[in-house]
Amino acid sequence: MSPRPLLIALFCALVFGIFAPARAQESRLHAPITALWADSDRLYVGQAETLLIARISPNSLEVERQIALNRGEIRDLYANEHYLFVLTESGLASLDLGGTLIDFVVGGGYHLSLSGDRVYVAALAAGVRLYFVGETGLLVEAGTLQVPGKAFAVQPTQADQIWVAEGENGLKLYEGPHAWGSPPLVTIPDILPVYALSQNAHLLYALNSETLFQVDVSLPRNPRLLNQFPLNPPLVSSPEGSVGSLWTSDTLALIGRFGTEALKVDLTLTSSAISLLGAGEAIAVSGADVFISSSQMGLRRLKLEGVNGNAGHTWEIAASAEICAPSLAQPVDNGTAQSPILLTWQAGCGSTHEVWVNGTLAGVVDTPDPTPTYTFTYHPTVSMVAWQVVTVDSQGGRGESPLWRFEANPDNWTALPVPLPIGDLERPILTTVSPTTLLMLTCAVSMSGLGIIVAAAWWLGVRAQRRSETLL
């Protein structure tokens, strides 16, 4: 049998192993989950300081990427057709939909919402921050609205105005950023307190731990309270921190709450019809799929069937897995370093680590050590060096670190183990070596096979010359 087919098969297997996208299984999802966002066939999951991007299929979830943002706990997520926005306890990050970090601005918050190219961050006692999103995803801070108490949630309107849930201070409507600093346009005294907001067409929904309020805001300066849906069971202890999330449609409201069960509220009935959905805090909806997370049960997938969302099949998604994304880099992000470079990081899981420098695979480290190291010398063409570590676990899942950067000192970087003066490199070698070195090289050549051949040719030439002289 010819070995050619076997060699071709081995080559194809090698290429597939290198270039085929590795996908982790849904067992990589685990508690605690701090934020969720569903967009078409993708689910974005905040797990403490790590962002997961999962592909939604009819019967499973497949994690495509794990990204250790290392910017504090992820509080909220929001995606549009171009970018993903991640709100953490230390700031706001913008990423492309594949998970590549574009920008990060300092200033944490509690809740975020979008309106066109504007991102609003409800930052509790720090008020409401506004950021403009540039064409490349860069964030530009455009102002802060100070409120008397705390800003728990923001809901923009089409008229450049915003509704703000201010907890014990109620629900208020403010003019756009050009008039921030002015008193609110509207205060609704009958809705108190308010911790979460959601809008569907001209209906605004406001939520506290005991009641869901339905408000007609078709005329924002003249809002009308239409319905109140009492929640059962209510939360009477620590109401400020009890509300997790609120999602609404034309007929349905889904409410995530801390410390008790998530709720489904039928909005088509004047008297509330409430269904319990099990423990749940963060809620995300994609088509007929509802994803509910809780610290007790991890992440669950609920299939809502029927016009009013009757409970259907439930898939329990495993809630125990390690985070494979590396973290705690040295040199620290935006630090300085000089040759030789010693890179270290904290490994999550897996013992194979790919080290990427300026977009190129520099090396692979195989070690069970929880703090791997990689040393290299590098001659940079620019002073800023970007590097990243990708940990590969036993299932082929790839956990990607953030893109870390450090400032290189070009004076201390070299690609040559023993550098020579530039002038010496430009001269012929015989003019740069000493007489002793030249004599040693001559002896070495004479003792080699080439030297013997040269000597023999020279001797034969001498004899031929003498013979010709004799004949003459």
Secondary structure, DSSP 4 states (H G I P E B T S, - for coil): --SHHHHHHHHHHHHHHHHSPP-B-GGG--SPP-EEEEETTEEEEEETTEEEEEEEETTEEEEEEEEE--SS-EEEEEE-SSEEEEEESSEEEEEETT--EEEEEE---SEEEEETTEEEEE-BTT-EEEEEE-TTS-EEEEEEE--SS-B-EEEE-TTS-EEEE-BTT-EEEE--GGGTTSPPSEEETTS-SB-EEEEETTEEEEE-SSEEEEEE-SSTTS-EEEEEEE-SS---SSGGGTEEEEEE-SSEEEEEEEEEEEEEEETTSSS-EEEEEEEESEEEEETTEEEEEETTTEEEEEEEETTTTEEEEEEEEP--------EEEESPTTEEE-SSEEEEEE--S-SEEEEEETTEEEEEEE---SS-EEEE----SSSEEEEEEEEE-TTS-EEEPP-EEEEE-GGG--S-SS---HHHHTS-GGGTS-HHHHHHHHHHHHHSHHHHHHHHHHHHHHHHHHHHHHH-
